[in-house]
Amino acid sequence: MLTTKVGLRLPPTLSFDEWELAGRRLSGIIDSSCWWLGDWLVFGKDRYADRYQRGIVAAGLQYQTLRNYAWVSRRFLFHRRRESLTFQHHAELASLPVEVQDNWLDQAEQGGWTTKQLRNAVQLSRQAALPASAASRSETVEKLALPGGRVDCWRKAAEQSGTALEQWVLATLDHAAEQILGSAKPAALNAAVNI
C-alpha cells in the first residue's frame, strides 16, 4: 500500500483479509486523529495564547471543526476516554455532566452501541424526563393499520437501543419530522426534539 496526501494506492493482489485490516487501521487513525488534534489545540491554547490563531491557520483545517475537537478533548480528560468507543461517542455526551457522561459511556461499552444508538438512547432519556405538564399535553391520534411484522421489527430496534418501544417510536418520528421540516418545525416538536 502507498499512502499519499491525495490518496491510497492498493495493490491489485491485495486479499480481502488484508483489505479489511487496512480499513480497520485507517478508521482507527481517523478516530485517533480527532483526539490528537483536540489535545494539540488544548495544549496550544494553554501555552501559546498569543500565537494560537496562527497555529490553527498553519494546520489548514476548519476553525469550527478544530474548536469541536478541542471542546470534546477538554470535556474528557485522558483517563476518562474509552478506547473501545469512538471520538464521536464521546462528542455525543460532551455537553452532559461528568457523572452522566460516564454512565452513558458504560452503557455504550457494555451494549456495543453505535454512535447512533447512543444518540437515540440519550434523546429518549431526555424525552422521558420531560415535566409532567408536557406529558399531560399528549394527544390521541387515529389508529394506524400496520403491515405485519413492522411492530416486531420496531420492538427489536427499541431493545437494541436500550429503550421502551413507545419512547423509540416517538423519538424516531420526531427525528424524521425534524429532518423533513428543518427550521420550519412547529414549536411543540422543538420542545420534544431539541431538549
Buried (B, 14 or more C-beta within 10 A) or exposed (E): EEEEEEEEEEEEEEEEEEEEEBEEEEEEEEBEEBBBBBBBBBEBBEEEEEEBEEBBEEEEEEEEEBEBBBBBBBBBEEEEBBEEBBBBBBBBBBEBEEEEBBBBBEBBBEBEBBBEBBBBBBBBBBBBEEEEEBEEEEEEEEEEEEEEEEEEEBBEBBEBBBBBBEBBBBBBEBBEBBEEEEEEBEEEBEEBBEE
